[in-house]
């Protein structure tokens, strides 16, 4: 069973990912729309991977990434954003992001495939 945490302040995106990825019987999804709440509930070993929005009003995704990696360096993290800049991509990889997805997604099947690849590689 893959345990996946989705952190995205845009409820439409979070809910869409939760429904689409949750259709697979071997993926257990937790969706939280507030990064501060998500961090307060995040525990080492609880999740295999995180889909994390980079631009959120409550807390910047890069600082959330850093806190996740400090708590659990083995957790795979995929950053998501509609506002791609080379600087953000480089910063996220420096902090420990495993991959970067642009919104809107080309396909939800590709998102699921990337999640599976990264978690299997761990």
Wavefront OBJ file of the C-alpha trace (Angstrom):
o trace
v 0.000 0.000 0.000
v 1.318 3.433 -0.988
v 0.572 6.123 1.604
v 0.385 9.508 -0.107
v -0.132 12.964 1.393
v -1.439 15.761 -0.845
v -0.867 19.334 0.348
v -2.482 21.980 -1.849
v -4.462 25.062 -0.830
v -6.554 24.860 -4.017
v -9.324 22.501 -2.960
v -10.360 21.780 -6.539
v -6.857 20.462 -7.331
v -6.514 18.567 -4.062
v -9.918 16.936 -4.360
v -9.314 16.025 -8.011
v -5.984 14.359 -7.128
v -7.503 12.652 -4.099
v -10.323 11.137 -6.194
v -8.196 10.216 -9.212
v -5.295 8.655 -7.314
v -7.586 7.131 -4.703
v -9.259 4.982 -7.365
v -6.236 2.714 -7.212
v -6.810 0.125 -4.511
v -3.151 0.266 -3.453
v -2.896 4.037 -2.835
v -4.154 5.480 0.448
v -4.644 9.239 0.122
v -4.661 11.927 2.770
v -5.506 15.397 1.471
v -4.910 18.500 3.589
v -5.529 21.984 2.164
v -3.473 23.882 4.744
v 0.315 23.367 4.870
v 0.552 24.384 8.535
v -2.022 21.766 9.508
v -0.302 19.193 7.287
v 3.056 19.805 8.964
v 1.545 19.524 12.424
v 0.190 16.072 11.498
v 3.222 14.845 9.521
v 5.194 12.073 11.231
v 8.295 10.188 10.105
v 7.371 6.969 8.330
v 3.674 7.808 8.074
v 3.769 8.589 4.337
v 5.699 7.133 1.435
v 5.289 10.288 -0.611
v 3.938 13.827 -0.700
v 2.462 15.864 -3.547
v 3.190 19.431 -2.459
v 2.045 22.727 -3.976
v 4.835 25.283 -4.070
v 2.713 28.466 -3.903
v 0.368 28.618 -0.907
v -0.700 31.691 1.064
v -0.408 30.106 4.506
v 3.188 28.877 4.074
v 5.610 28.673 1.149
v 5.956 25.189 -0.321
v 9.757 25.329 -0.207
v 9.747 25.817 3.567
v 7.176 23.006 3.905
v 9.461 20.791 1.796
v 12.392 21.589 4.057
v 10.421 20.690 7.190
v 9.185 17.434 5.646
v 12.718 16.433 4.653
v 14.002 17.315 8.138
v 11.350 15.080 9.708
v 11.631 12.240 7.170
v 14.476 12.400 4.610
v 13.290 9.148 2.988
v 9.840 10.471 2.095
v 9.512 11.135 -1.661
v 8.293 14.671 -2.412
v 6.894 15.875 -5.723
v 6.489 19.638 -6.016
v 3.548 21.037 -8.013
v 3.017 24.523 -9.372
v 1.322 26.541 -12.061
v 4.013 29.210 -11.724
v 7.203 27.603 -12.903
v 10.462 29.452 -12.728
v 13.914 27.948 -13.070
v 14.828 29.471 -9.720
v 12.005 27.656 -7.900
v 12.871 24.360 -9.603
v 16.525 24.677 -8.586
v 15.622 25.696 -5.028
v 13.224 22.793 -4.611
v 15.819 20.288 -5.815
v 18.434 21.773 -3.463
v 16.077 21.338 -0.530
v 15.357 17.736 -1.510
v 12.419 17.554 -3.921
v 12.423 14.371 -5.966
v 10.423 15.691 -8.889
v 8.504 18.716 -10.149
v 5.103 18.752 -11.908
v 3.510 21.665 -13.724
v -0.180 22.471 -13.357
v -2.386 21.946 -15.172
v -1.295 18.306 -15.398
v -1.031 16.775 -18.838
v -2.726 13.678 -17.451
v -3.567 12.281 -14.039
v -2.255 8.915 -15.224
v 1.168 10.544 -15.617
v 0.955 11.933 -12.060
v 0.138 8.464 -10.735
v 2.952 6.918 -12.776
v 5.497 9.397 -11.381
v 4.297 8.808 -7.811
v 4.676 5.054 -8.263
v 8.135 5.383 -9.863
v 9.520 7.579 -7.106
v 8.125 5.519 -4.262
v 9.233 2.234 -5.849
v 12.759 3.674 -6.242
v 12.972 4.228 -2.465
l 1 2 3 4 5 6 7 8 9 10 11 12 13 14 15 16 17 18 19 20 21 22 23 24 25 26 27 28 29 30 31 32 33 34 35 36 37 38 39 40 41 42 43 44 45 46 47 48 49 50 51 52 53 54 55 56 57 58 59 60 61 62 63 64 65 66 67 68 69 70 71 72 73 74 75 76 77 78 79 80 81 82 83 84 85 86 87 88 89 90 91 92 93 94 95 96 97 98 99 100 101 102 103 104 105 106 107 108 109 110 111 112 113 114 115 116 117 118 119 120 121 122
